[in-house]
Amino acid sequence: MKNFAFTKINYILLIIGFAIIVLGFILMAGDATTEEAFNPDIFSDIRIKVAPMVCLFGFLFEIVAILWPAKNNSHAKQNA
């Protein structure tokens, strides 16, 4: 069996981190201000405070997912 850089848990954590980042971008999305009308929602706390922090958490979670250590079973295989 080949030893890959990532294990199944790494891929699961990467998918979770990606979903968190997408959620952050969805929270940032919404109607924009046009030349005809000003939309005060562009300055809502969710768009300028919460959503960027959710994205930052997602990116930090991705780093953890990449660096998550794999269980080393090579020692157990050598003794068998």
Jmol script that loads the backbone (N, CA, C; Angstrom):
load data "model"
ATOM      1  N   MET A   1       0.838  -1.184   0.000  1.00  0.00           N
ATOM      2  CA  MET A   1       0.000   0.000   0.000  1.00  0.00           C
ATOM      3  C   MET A   1       0.881   1.244   0.000  1.00  0.00           C
ATOM      4  N   LYS A   2       0.511   2.207  -0.815  1.00  0.00           N
ATOM      5  CA  LYS A   2       1.292   3.434  -0.910  1.00  0.00           C
ATOM      6  C   LYS A   2       0.993   4.338   0.272  1.00  0.00           C
ATOM      7  N   ASN A   3       2.020   5.052   0.706  1.00  0.00           N
ATOM      8  CA  ASN A   3       1.843   6.031   1.769  1.00  0.00           C
ATOM      9  C   ASN A   3       1.607   7.398   1.140  1.00  0.00           C
ATOM     10  N   PHE A   4       0.411   7.924   1.317  1.00  0.00           N
ATOM     11  CA  PHE A   4       0.077   9.231   0.794  1.00  0.00           C
ATOM     12  C   PHE A   4       0.363  10.295   1.842  1.00  0.00           C
ATOM     13  N   ALA A   5       0.496  11.538   1.397  1.00  0.00           N
ATOM     14  CA  ALA A   5       0.786  12.631   2.325  1.00  0.00           C
ATOM     15  C   ALA A   5      -0.386  12.898   3.258  1.00  0.00           C
ATOM     16  N   PHE A   6      -1.598  12.759   2.748  1.00  0.00           N
ATOM     17  CA  PHE A   6      -2.787  13.017   3.546  1.00  0.00           C
ATOM     18  C   PHE A   6      -3.529  11.728   3.818  1.00  0.00           C
ATOM     19  N   THR A   7      -4.147  11.688   4.983  1.00  0.00           N
ATOM     20  CA  THR A   7      -5.002  10.553   5.319  1.00  0.00           C
ATOM     21  C   THR A   7      -6.456  10.977   5.120  1.00  0.00           C
ATOM     22  N   LYS A   8      -7.344  10.046   5.415  1.00  0.00           N
ATOM     23  CA  LYS A   8      -8.778  10.318   5.249  1.00  0.00           C
ATOM     24  C   LYS A   8      -9.213  11.469   6.153  1.00  0.00           C
ATOM     25  N   ILE A   9      -8.695  11.523   7.365  1.00  0.00           N
ATOM     26  CA  ILE A   9      -9.071  12.589   8.288  1.00  0.00           C
ATOM     27  C   ILE A   9      -8.600  13.944   7.778  1.00  0.00           C
ATOM     28  N   ASN A  10      -7.453  14.004   7.120  1.00  0.00           N
ATOM     29  CA  ASN A  10      -6.986  15.257   6.542  1.00  0.00           C
ATOM     30  C   ASN A  10      -7.957  15.772   5.487  1.00  0.00           C
ATOM     31  N   TYR A  11      -8.430  14.878   4.639  1.00  0.00           N
ATOM     32  CA  TYR A  11      -9.366  15.292   3.590  1.00  0.00           C
ATOM     33  C   TYR A  11     -10.695  15.736   4.186  1.00  0.00           C
ATOM     34  N   ILE A  12     -11.157  15.067   5.216  1.00  0.00           N
ATOM     35  CA  ILE A  12     -12.406  15.470   5.867  1.00  0.00           C
ATOM     36  C   ILE A  12     -12.246  16.859   6.483  1.00  0.00           C
ATOM     37  N   LEU A  13     -11.125  17.097   7.153  1.00  0.00           N
ATOM     38  CA  LEU A  13     -10.876  18.408   7.759  1.00  0.00           C
ATOM     39  C   LEU A  13     -10.735  19.494   6.694  1.00  0.00           C
ATOM     40  N   LEU A  14     -10.124  19.169   5.563  1.00  0.00           N
ATOM     41  CA  LEU A  14     -10.009  20.135   4.466  1.00  0.00           C
ATOM     42  C   LEU A  14     -11.379  20.511   3.919  1.00  0.00           C
ATOM     43  N   ILE A  15     -12.262  19.554   3.782  1.00  0.00           N
ATOM     44  CA  ILE A  15     -13.614  19.832   3.283  1.00  0.00           C
ATOM     45  C   ILE A  15     -14.375  20.699   4.276  1.00  0.00           C
ATOM     46  N   ILE A  16     -14.237  20.409   5.570  1.00  0.00           N
ATOM     47  CA  ILE A  16     -14.896  21.226   6.595  1.00  0.00           C
ATOM     48  C   ILE A  16     -14.369  22.662   6.551  1.00  0.00           C
ATOM     49  N   GLY A  17     -13.062  22.822   6.439  1.00  0.00           N
ATOM     50  CA  GLY A  17     -12.471  24.158   6.350  1.00  0.00           C
ATOM     51  C   GLY A  17     -12.940  24.912   5.121  1.00  0.00           C
ATOM     52  N   PHE A  18     -13.041  24.212   3.995  1.00  0.00           N
ATOM     53  CA  PHE A  18     -13.522  24.841   2.766  1.00  0.00           C
ATOM     54  C   PHE A  18     -14.971  25.295   2.936  1.00  0.00           C
ATOM     55  N   ALA A  19     -15.787  24.483   3.599  1.00  0.00           N
ATOM     56  CA  ALA A  19     -17.184  24.848   3.834  1.00  0.00           C
ATOM     57  C   ALA A  19     -17.284  26.078   4.732  1.00  0.00           C
ATOM     58  N   ILE A  20     -16.403  26.195   5.710  1.00  0.00           N
ATOM     59  CA  ILE A  20     -16.405  27.366   6.588  1.00  0.00           C
ATOM     60  C   ILE A  20     -16.041  28.623   5.798  1.00  0.00           C
ATOM     61  N   ILE A  21     -15.070  28.513   4.905  1.00  0.00           N
ATOM     62  CA  ILE A  21     -14.674  29.653   4.079  1.00  0.00           C
ATOM     63  C   ILE A  21     -15.821  30.072   3.162  1.00  0.00           C
ATOM     64  N   VAL A  22     -16.478  29.103   2.546  1.00  0.00           N
ATOM     65  CA  VAL A  22     -17.612  29.412   1.673  1.00  0.00           C
ATOM     66  C   VAL A  22     -18.726  30.087   2.474  1.00  0.00           C
ATOM     67  N   LEU A  23     -18.978  29.615   3.693  1.00  0.00           N
ATOM     68  CA  LEU A  23     -19.982  30.240   4.547  1.00  0.00           C
ATOM     69  C   LEU A  23     -19.630  31.699   4.824  1.00  0.00           C
ATOM     70  N   GLY A  24     -18.368  31.976   5.072  1.00  0.00           N
ATOM     71  CA  GLY A  24     -17.938  33.354   5.295  1.00  0.00           C
ATOM     72  C   GLY A  24     -18.183  34.240   4.096  1.00  0.00           C
ATOM     73  N   PHE A  25     -17.902  33.731   2.895  1.00  0.00           N
ATOM     74  CA  PHE A  25     -18.146  34.516   1.684  1.00  0.00           C
ATOM     75  C   PHE A  25     -19.639  34.698   1.434  1.00  0.00           C
ATOM     76  N   ILE A  26     -20.438  33.703   1.769  1.00  0.00           N
ATOM     77  CA  ILE A  26     -21.887  33.845   1.627  1.00  0.00           C
ATOM     78  C   ILE A  26     -22.409  34.921   2.578  1.00  0.00           C
ATOM     79  N   LEU A  27     -21.855  34.961   3.792  1.00  0.00           N
ATOM     80  CA  LEU A  27     -22.259  36.000   4.740  1.00  0.00           C
ATOM     81  C   LEU A  27     -21.881  37.394   4.249  1.00  0.00           C
ATOM     82  N   MET A  28     -20.811  37.510   3.473  1.00  0.00           N
ATOM     83  CA  MET A  28     -20.405  38.806   2.937  1.00  0.00           C
ATOM     84  C   MET A  28     -21.256  39.242   1.750  1.00  0.00           C
ATOM     85  N   ALA A  29     -21.891  38.311   1.086  1.00  0.00           N
ATOM     86  CA  ALA A  29     -22.650  38.627  -0.128  1.00  0.00           C
ATOM     87  C   ALA A  29     -23.943  39.351   0.214  1.00  0.00           C
ATOM     88  N   GLY A  30     -24.450  40.054  -0.764  1.00  0.00           N
ATOM     89  CA  GLY A  30     -25.727  40.744  -0.594  1.00  0.00           C
ATOM     90  C   GLY A  30     -25.870  41.859  -1.604  1.00  0.00           C
ATOM     91  N   ASP A  31     -26.935  42.606  -1.440  1.00  0.00           N
ATOM     92  CA  ASP A  31     -27.196  43.714  -2.359  1.00  0.00           C
ATOM     93  C   ASP A  31     -26.163  44.806  -2.179  1.00  0.00           C
ATOM     94  N   ALA A  32     -25.826  45.441  -3.263  1.00  0.00           N
ATOM     95  CA  ALA A  32     -24.844  46.509  -3.239  1.00  0.00           C
ATOM     96  C   ALA A  32     -25.542  47.862  -3.345  1.00  0.00           C
ATOM     97  N   THR A  33     -24.798  48.912  -3.100  1.00  0.00           N
ATOM     98  CA  THR A  33     -25.307  50.258  -3.299  1.00  0.00           C
ATOM     99  C   THR A  33     -25.194  50.599  -4.775  1.00  0.00           C
ATOM    100  N   THR A  34     -26.249  51.168  -5.315  1.00  0.00           N
ATOM    101  CA  THR A  34     -26.247  51.587  -6.724  1.00  0.00           C
ATOM    102  C   THR A  34     -26.226  53.108  -6.785  1.00  0.00           C
ATOM    103  N   GLU A  35     -26.136  53.635  -7.992  1.00  0.00           N
ATOM    104  CA  GLU A  35     -26.154  55.086  -8.157  1.00  0.00           C
ATOM    105  C   GLU A  35     -27.524  55.669  -7.830  1.00  0.00           C
ATOM    106  N   GLU A  36     -28.558  54.847  -7.970  1.00  0.00           N
ATOM    107  CA  GLU A  36     -29.916  55.327  -7.709  1.00  0.00           C
ATOM    108  C   GLU A  36     -30.279  55.289  -6.227  1.00  0.00           C
ATOM    109  N   ALA A  37     -29.775  54.305  -5.494  1.00  0.00           N
ATOM    110  CA  ALA A  37     -30.186  54.149  -4.098  1.00  0.00           C
ATOM    111  C   ALA A  37     -29.020  53.679  -3.240  1.00  0.00           C
ATOM    112  N   PHE A  38     -28.943  54.248  -2.048  1.00  0.00           N
ATOM    113  CA  PHE A  38     -27.928  53.834  -1.081  1.00  0.00           C
ATOM    114  C   PHE A  38     -28.480  52.689  -0.246  1.00  0.00           C
ATOM    115  N   ASN A  39     -27.699  51.646  -0.073  1.00  0.00           N
ATOM    116  CA  ASN A  39     -28.117  50.486   0.722  1.00  0.00           C
ATOM    117  C   ASN A  39     -27.276  50.463   1.998  1.00  0.00           C
ATOM    118  N   PRO A  40     -27.868  50.797   3.151  1.00  0.00           N
ATOM    119  CA  PRO A  40     -27.080  50.810   4.392  1.00  0.00           C
ATOM    120  C   PRO A  40     -26.683  49.426   4.879  1.00  0.00           C
ATOM    121  N   ASP A  41     -27.232  48.368   4.267  1.00  0.00           N
ATOM    122  CA  ASP A  41     -26.868  47.006   4.666  1.00  0.00           C
ATOM    123  C   ASP A  41     -25.409  46.664   4.367  1.00  0.00           C
ATOM    124  N   ILE A  42     -24.771  47.433   3.508  1.00  0.00           N
ATOM    125  CA  ILE A  42     -23.374  47.123   3.202  1.00  0.00           C
ATOM    126  C   ILE A  42     -22.473  47.351   4.403  1.00  0.00           C
ATOM    127  N   PHE A  43     -22.961  48.103   5.392  1.00  0.00           N
ATOM    128  CA  PHE A  43     -22.186  48.366   6.599  1.00  0.00           C
ATOM    129  C   PHE A  43     -22.688  47.574   7.801  1.00  0.00           C
ATOM    130  N   SER A  44     -23.411  46.492   7.569  1.00  0.00           N
ATOM    131  CA  SER A  44     -23.929  45.696   8.686  1.00  0.00           C
ATOM    132  C   SER A  44     -22.779  44.975   9.389  1.00  0.00           C
ATOM    133  N   ASP A  45     -22.998  44.672  10.656  1.00  0.00           N
ATOM    134  CA  ASP A  45     -21.957  43.997  11.440  1.00  0.00           C
ATOM    135  C   ASP A  45     -21.628  42.620  10.887  1.00  0.00           C
ATOM    136  N   ILE A  46     -22.617  41.954  10.320  1.00  0.00           N
ATOM    137  CA  ILE A  46     -22.362  40.617   9.769  1.00  0.00           C
ATOM    138  C   ILE A  46     -21.403  40.704   8.591  1.00  0.00           C
ATOM    139  N   ARG A  47     -21.587  41.697   7.750  1.00  0.00           N
ATOM    140  CA  ARG A  47     -20.741  41.807   6.552  1.00  0.00           C
ATOM    141  C   ARG A  47     -19.332  42.288   6.833  1.00  0.00           C
ATOM    142  N   ILE A  48     -19.171  43.187   7.784  1.00  0.00           N
ATOM    143  CA  ILE A  48     -17.829  43.762   7.961  1.00  0.00           C
ATOM    144  C   ILE A  48     -17.083  43.247   9.177  1.00  0.00           C
ATOM    145  N   LYS A  49     -17.757  42.497  10.053  1.00  0.00           N
ATOM    146  CA  LYS A  49     -17.067  41.965  11.232  1.00  0.00           C
ATOM    147  C   LYS A  49     -17.122  40.448  11.307  1.00  0.00           C
ATOM    148  N   VAL A  50     -18.324  39.900  11.232  1.00  0.00           N
ATOM    149  CA  VAL A  50     -18.493  38.460  11.435  1.00  0.00           C
ATOM    150  C   VAL A  50     -17.963  37.658  10.253  1.00  0.00           C
ATOM    151  N   ALA A  51     -18.362  38.019   9.043  1.00  0.00           N
ATOM    152  CA  ALA A  51     -17.983  37.241   7.859  1.00  0.00           C
ATOM    153  C   ALA A  51     -16.460  37.165   7.647  1.00  0.00           C
ATOM    154  N   PRO A  52     -15.726  38.269   7.762  1.00  0.00           N
ATOM    155  CA  PRO A  52     -14.271  38.141   7.628  1.00  0.00           C
ATOM    156  C   PRO A  52     -13.635  37.263   8.698  1.00  0.00           C
ATOM    157  N   MET A  53     -14.189  37.309   9.920  1.00  0.00           N
ATOM    158  CA  MET A  53     -13.642  36.457  10.977  1.00  0.00           C
ATOM    159  C   MET A  53     -13.954  34.983  10.716  1.00  0.00           C
ATOM    160  N   VAL A  54     -15.126  34.707  10.145  1.00  0.00           N
ATOM    161  CA  VAL A  54     -15.461  33.327   9.779  1.00  0.00           C
ATOM    162  C   VAL A  54     -14.498  32.836   8.699  1.00  0.00           C
ATOM    163  N   CYS A  55     -14.220  33.667   7.706  1.00  0.00           N
ATOM    164  CA  CYS A  55     -13.265  33.290   6.654  1.00  0.00           C
ATOM    165  C   CYS A  55     -11.867  33.074   7.230  1.00  0.00           C
ATOM    166  N   LEU A  56     -11.443  33.950   8.114  1.00  0.00           N
ATOM    167  CA  LEU A  56     -10.126  33.795   8.741  1.00  0.00           C
ATOM    168  C   LEU A  56     -10.054  32.486   9.516  1.00  0.00           C
ATOM    169  N   PHE A  57     -11.108  32.180  10.280  1.00  0.00           N
ATOM    170  CA  PHE A  57     -11.150  30.916  11.000  1.00  0.00           C
ATOM    171  C   PHE A  57     -11.083  29.742  10.027  1.00  0.00           C
ATOM    172  N   GLY A  58     -11.772  29.854   8.893  1.00  0.00           N
ATOM    173  CA  GLY A  58     -11.730  28.779   7.891  1.00  0.00           C
ATOM    174  C   GLY A  58     -10.330  28.567   7.338  1.00  0.00           C
ATOM    175  N   PHE A  59      -9.629  29.655   7.053  1.00  0.00           N
ATOM    176  CA  PHE A  59      -8.262  29.523   6.537  1.00  0.00           C
ATOM    177  C   PHE A  59      -7.318  28.948   7.599  1.00  0.00           C
ATOM    178  N   LEU A  60      -7.486  29.361   8.840  1.00  0.00           N
ATOM    179  CA  LEU A  60      -6.668  28.783   9.913  1.00  0.00           C
ATOM    180  C   LEU A  60      -6.990  27.303  10.104  1.00  0.00           C
ATOM    181  N   PHE A  61      -8.262  26.957   9.962  1.00  0.00           N
ATOM    182  CA  PHE A  61      -8.671  25.554  10.056  1.00  0.00           C
ATOM    183  C   PHE A  61      -8.049  24.738   8.929  1.00  0.00           C
ATOM    184  N   GLU A  62      -7.916  25.329   7.736  1.00  0.00           N
ATOM    185  CA  GLU A  62      -7.265  24.651   6.612  1.00  0.00           C
ATOM    186  C   GLU A  62      -5.798  24.356   6.924  1.00  0.00           C
ATOM    187  N   ILE A  63      -5.125  25.294   7.567  1.00  0.00           N
ATOM    188  CA  ILE A  63      -3.724  25.071   7.938  1.00  0.00           C
ATOM    189  C   ILE A  63      -3.624  23.913   8.920  1.00  0.00           C
ATOM    190  N   VAL A  64      -4.520  23.883   9.892  1.00  0.00           N
ATOM    191  CA  VAL A  64      -4.536  22.777  10.852  1.00  0.00           C
ATOM    192  C   VAL A  64      -4.816  21.460  10.137  1.00  0.00           C
ATOM    193  N   ALA A  65      -5.739  21.481   9.183  1.00  0.00           N
ATOM    194  CA  ALA A  65      -6.084  20.259   8.443  1.00  0.00           C
ATOM    195  C   ALA A  65      -4.889  19.737   7.646  1.00  0.00           C
ATOM    196  N   ILE A  66      -4.101  20.642   7.097  1.00  0.00           N
ATOM    197  CA  ILE A  66      -2.926  20.218   6.324  1.00  0.00           C
ATOM    198  C   ILE A  66      -1.849  19.667   7.248  1.00  0.00           C
ATOM    199  N   LEU A  67      -1.674  20.285   8.397  1.00  0.00           N
ATOM    200  CA  LEU A  67      -0.610  19.875   9.316  1.00  0.00           C
ATOM    201  C   LEU A  67      -1.025  18.769  10.274  1.00  0.00           C
ATOM    202  N   TRP A  68      -2.278  18.320  10.215  1.00  0.00           N
ATOM    203  CA  TRP A  68      -2.758  17.278  11.122  1.00  0.00           C
ATOM    204  C   TRP A  68      -1.898  16.033  10.960  1.00  0.00           C
ATOM    205  N   PRO A  69      -1.326  15.528  12.039  1.00  0.00           N
ATOM    206  CA  PRO A  69      -0.403  14.388  11.904  1.00  0.00           C
ATOM    207  C   PRO A  69      -1.148  13.083  11.608  1.00  0.00           C
ATOM    208  N   ALA A  70      -0.540  12.282  10.763  1.00  0.00           N
ATOM    209  CA  ALA A  70      -1.088  10.957  10.470  1.00  0.00           C
ATOM    210  C   ALA A  70      -0.582   9.980  11.518  1.00  0.00           C
ATOM    211  N   LYS A  71      -1.414   9.018  11.848  1.00  0.00           N
ATOM    212  CA  LYS A  71      -0.982   7.995  12.786  1.00  0.00           C
ATOM    213  C   LYS A  71       0.056   7.128  12.095  1.00  0.00           C
ATOM    214  N   ASN A  72       1.166   6.941  12.746  1.00  0.00           N
ATOM    215  CA  ASN A  72       2.264   6.185  12.162  1.00  0.00           C
ATOM    216  C   ASN A  72       2.105   4.710  12.518  1.00  0.00           C
ATOM    217  N   ASN A  73       1.726   3.916  11.542  1.00  0.00           N
ATOM    218  CA  ASN A  73       1.545   2.482  11.758  1.00  0.00           C
ATOM    219  C   ASN A  73       2.734   1.674  11.233  1.00  0.00           C
ATOM    220  N   SER A  74       3.794   2.343  10.826  1.00  0.00           N
ATOM    221  CA  SER A  74       4.939   1.616  10.268  1.00  0.00           C
ATOM    222  C   SER A  74       5.637   0.771  11.340  1.00  0.00           C
ATOM    223  N   HIS A  75       5.672   1.259  12.590  1.00  0.00           N
ATOM    224  CA  HIS A  75       6.297   0.492  13.669  1.00  0.00           C
ATOM    225  C   HIS A  75       5.510  -0.776  13.951  1.00  0.00           C
ATOM    226  N   ALA A  76       4.197  -0.686  13.927  1.00  0.00           N
ATOM    227  CA  ALA A  76       3.368  -1.869  14.167  1.00  0.00           C
ATOM    228  C   ALA A  76       3.497  -2.868  13.027  1.00  0.00           C
ATOM    229  N   LYS A  77       3.688  -2.384  11.812  1.00  0.00           N
ATOM    230  CA  LYS A  77       3.831  -3.290  10.665  1.00  0.00           C
ATOM    231  C   LYS A  77       5.182  -4.001  10.705  1.00  0.00           C
ATOM    232  N   GLN A  78       6.206  -3.339  11.229  1.00  0.00           N
ATOM    233  CA  GLN A  78       7.515  -3.968  11.290  1.00  0.00           C
ATOM    234  C   GLN A  78       7.547  -5.090  12.313  1.00  0.00           C
ATOM    235  N   ASN A  79       6.813  -4.946  13.402  1.00  0.00           N
ATOM    236  CA  ASN A  79       6.791  -5.988  14.424  1.00  0.00           C
ATOM    237  C   ASN A  79       5.923  -7.168  14.065  1.00  0.00           C
ATOM    238  N   ALA A  80       5.029  -7.000  13.108  1.00  0.00           N
ATOM    239  CA  ALA A  80       4.100  -8.093  12.745  1.00  0.00           C
ATOM    240  C   ALA A  80       4.756  -9.113  11.856  1.00  0.00           C
TER     241      ALA A  80
END
end "model"
wireframe off; spacefill off
backbone 0.3
color backbone group
